[in-house]
Amino acid sequence: MSYTYCMRKDTIHDEDGKRYTVYGIEAVNSKGKILESFPDIFFDRQEAKRFVNLCNENNLELIHLADVVEDALA
């Protein structure tokens, strides 16, 4: 695998202007280039961290990342 999955952190605002921290996943190559990125998947940091670790530990192929993210949202 020539990339690593990393957790990303973003701040979003709802209609009322309330701020929320959300977490997602990115695939990053050895030169630091982002190959694929999915923001705003989780509200819980630990859940996002477990998801990213699971993807790395199982050497998830990049082609399957979108499907795995979709399953995590379901």
Backbone as CSV, one residue per row, in Angstrom:
resi,resn,N_x,N_y,N_z,CA_x,CA_y,CA_z,C_x,C_y,C_z
1,MET,0.859,-1.169,0.000,0.000,0.000,0.000,0.908,1.235,0.000
2,SER,0.708,2.115,-0.956,1.558,3.298,-1.057,0.863,4.552,-0.521
3,TYR,-0.035,4.359,0.382,-0.749,5.465,1.016,-1.156,5.048,2.422
4,THR,-1.483,6.035,3.219,-1.910,5.811,4.594,-3.215,6.565,4.805
5,TYR,-4.083,5.983,5.578,-5.322,6.665,5.930,-5.081,7.496,7.188
6,CYS,-5.561,8.725,7.146,-5.416,9.652,8.260,-6.776,10.244,8.611
7,MET,-6.925,10.599,9.862,-8.155,11.244,10.291,-8.053,12.727,9.974
8,ARG,-9.159,13.294,9.478,-9.214,14.736,9.272,-10.231,15.340,10.227
9,LYS,-10.031,16.584,10.571,-10.887,17.283,11.527,-11.341,18.588,10.883
10,ASP,-12.634,18.846,10.923,-13.190,20.069,10.352,-14.198,20.667,11.316
11,THR,-14.491,21.938,11.102,-15.533,22.620,11.853,-16.631,23.019,10.884
12,ILE,-17.860,22.682,11.236,-19.005,23.067,10.414,-19.947,23.905,11.262
13,HIS,-20.848,24.599,10.597,-21.840,25.428,11.275,-23.231,25.022,10.799
14,ASP,-24.184,24.954,11.727,-25.562,24.668,11.333,-26.257,25.966,10.933
15,GLU,-27.563,25.870,10.618,-28.329,27.027,10.161,-28.347,28.164,11.180
16,ASP,-28.241,27.805,12.453,-28.273,28.801,13.524,-26.888,29.343,13.869
17,GLY,-25.876,28.877,13.165,-24.524,29.353,13.403,-23.768,28.589,14.475
18,LYS,-24.389,27.540,15.021,-23.705,26.738,16.038,-22.589,25.927,15.380
19,ARG,-21.426,25.910,16.037,-20.249,25.213,15.514,-20.205,23.771,16.003
20,TYR,-19.784,22.892,15.122,-19.596,21.480,15.449,-18.249,21.028,14.896
21,THR,-17.584,20.183,15.636,-16.369,19.543,15.145,-16.765,18.200,14.568
22,VAL,-16.315,17.938,13.347,-16.613,16.681,12.670,-15.304,16.061,12.193
23,TYR,-15.339,14.767,11.967,-14.138,14.023,11.595,-14.398,13.195,10.350
24,GLY,-13.355,13.033,9.568,-13.450,12.247,8.351,-12.171,11.458,8.146
25,ILE,-11.947,11.071,6.907,-10.797,10.242,6.569,-10.169,10.739,5.276
26,GLU,-8.854,10.629,5.207,-8.111,10.960,3.998,-7.114,9.855,3.708
27,ALA,-6.896,9.619,2.426,-5.816,8.744,1.991,-4.693,9.651,1.522
28,VAL,-3.510,9.487,2.123,-2.370,10.359,1.841,-1.198,9.498,1.376
29,ASN,-0.559,9.909,0.268,0.577,9.124,-0.208,1.847,9.494,0.565
30,SER,2.942,8.849,0.246,4.189,9.030,0.996,4.780,10.435,0.843
31,LYS,4.335,11.183,-0.156,4.811,12.554,-0.353,3.866,13.575,0.273
32,GLY,2.815,13.103,0.955,1.879,13.991,1.620,0.722,14.465,0.759
33,LYS,0.632,13.965,-0.459,-0.461,14.348,-1.355,-1.744,13.608,-0.950
34,ILE,-2.827,14.347,-0.849,-4.124,13.743,-0.518,-4.690,13.108,-1.776
35,LEU,-4.903,11.799,-1.713,-5.415,11.059,-2.857,-6.943,11.006,-2.865
36,GLU,-7.519,10.955,-1.690,-8.983,10.866,-1.534,-9.313,11.426,-0.160
37,SER,-10.433,12.122,-0.063,-10.797,12.724,1.208,-12.310,12.712,1.393
38,PHE,-12.743,12.324,2.584,-14.155,12.317,2.951,-14.305,13.044,4.281
39,PRO,-14.791,14.275,4.248,-15.004,15.017,5.493,-16.351,14.677,6.109
40,ASP,-16.557,15.103,7.331,-17.890,15.102,7.933,-18.563,13.732,7.942
41,ILE,-17.853,12.719,8.439,-18.433,11.377,8.555,-18.887,11.116,9.988
42,PHE,-18.067,11.538,10.943,-18.322,11.250,12.357,-18.354,12.529,13.186
43,PHE,-19.160,12.513,14.243,-19.104,13.568,15.254,-18.183,13.155,16.391
44,ASP,-17.989,11.857,16.577,-17.199,11.320,17.673,-15.764,11.040,17.221
45,ARG,-14.810,11.674,17.885,-13.402,11.533,17.520,-12.918,10.093,17.654
46,GLN,-13.279,9.438,18.730,-12.825,8.067,18.959,-13.374,7.110,17.899
47,GLU,-14.609,7.314,17.511,-15.201,6.479,16.469,-14.457,6.681,15.140
48,ALA,-14.134,7.925,14.838,-13.378,8.224,13.620,-11.992,7.584,13.677
49,LYS,-11.350,7.683,14.824,-10.015,7.098,14.996,-10.054,5.578,14.804
50,ARG,-11.058,4.935,15.375,-11.198,3.479,15.200,-11.387,3.124,13.731
51,PHE,-12.205,3.914,13.030,-12.469,3.678,11.612,-11.184,3.797,10.792
52,VAL,-10.419,4.843,11.014,-9.167,5.051,10.287,-8.187,3.921,10.599
53,ASN,-8.066,3.548,11.853,-7.172,2.448,12.228,-7.586,1.145,11.567
54,LEU,-8.875,0.890,11.511,-9.381,-0.327,10.886,-9.023,-0.356,9.400
55,CYS,-9.156,0.766,8.731,-8.797,0.842,7.316,-7.307,0.572,7.117
56,ASN,-6.466,1.153,7.973,-5.022,0.936,7.865,-4.629,-0.494,8.219
57,GLU,-5.174,-1.018,9.296,-4.817,-2.368,9.746,-5.206,-3.435,8.728
58,ASN,-6.278,-3.186,7.994,-6.750,-4.165,7.008,-6.282,-3.853,5.592
59,ASN,-5.358,-2.881,5.473,-4.815,-2.518,4.159,-5.910,-2.309,3.118
60,LEU,-6.908,-1.532,3.501,-8.032,-1.274,2.610,-7.542,-0.646,1.312
61,GLU,-7.928,-1.225,0.205,-7.583,-0.669,-1.097,-8.354,0.634,-1.295
62,LEU,-7.691,1.602,-1.855,-8.281,2.920,-2.049,-9.575,2.861,-2.862
63,ILE,-9.648,1.964,-3.790,-10.835,1.830,-4.633,-12.089,1.484,-3.814
64,HIS,-11.911,0.911,-2.636,-13.038,0.507,-1.792,-13.400,1.540,-0.725
65,LEU,-12.624,2.608,-0.610,-12.848,3.569,0.457,-14.244,4.185,0.410
66,ALA,-14.715,4.594,-0.736,-16.041,5.219,-0.840,-17.130,4.277,-0.355
67,ASP,-17.026,3.002,-0.694,-18.022,2.020,-0.244,-17.985,1.828,1.272
68,VAL,-16.788,1.796,1.836,-16.639,1.607,3.272,-17.174,2.845,4.023
69,VAL,-16.920,4.020,3.477,-17.454,5.249,4.090,-18.984,5.225,4.039
70,GLU,-19.532,4.829,2.916,-20.991,4.737,2.780,-21.571,3.762,3.797
71,ASP,-20.914,2.639,4.000,-21.362,1.662,4.995,-21.287,2.246,6.405
72,ALA,-20.261,3.022,6.682,-20.112,3.633,8.020,-21.227,4.638,8.290
73,LEU,-21.708,5.286,7.261,-22.780,6.272,7.415,-24.157,5.619,7.557
74,ALA,-24.264,4.403,7.073,-25.579,3.709,7.102,-25.919,3.186,8.480
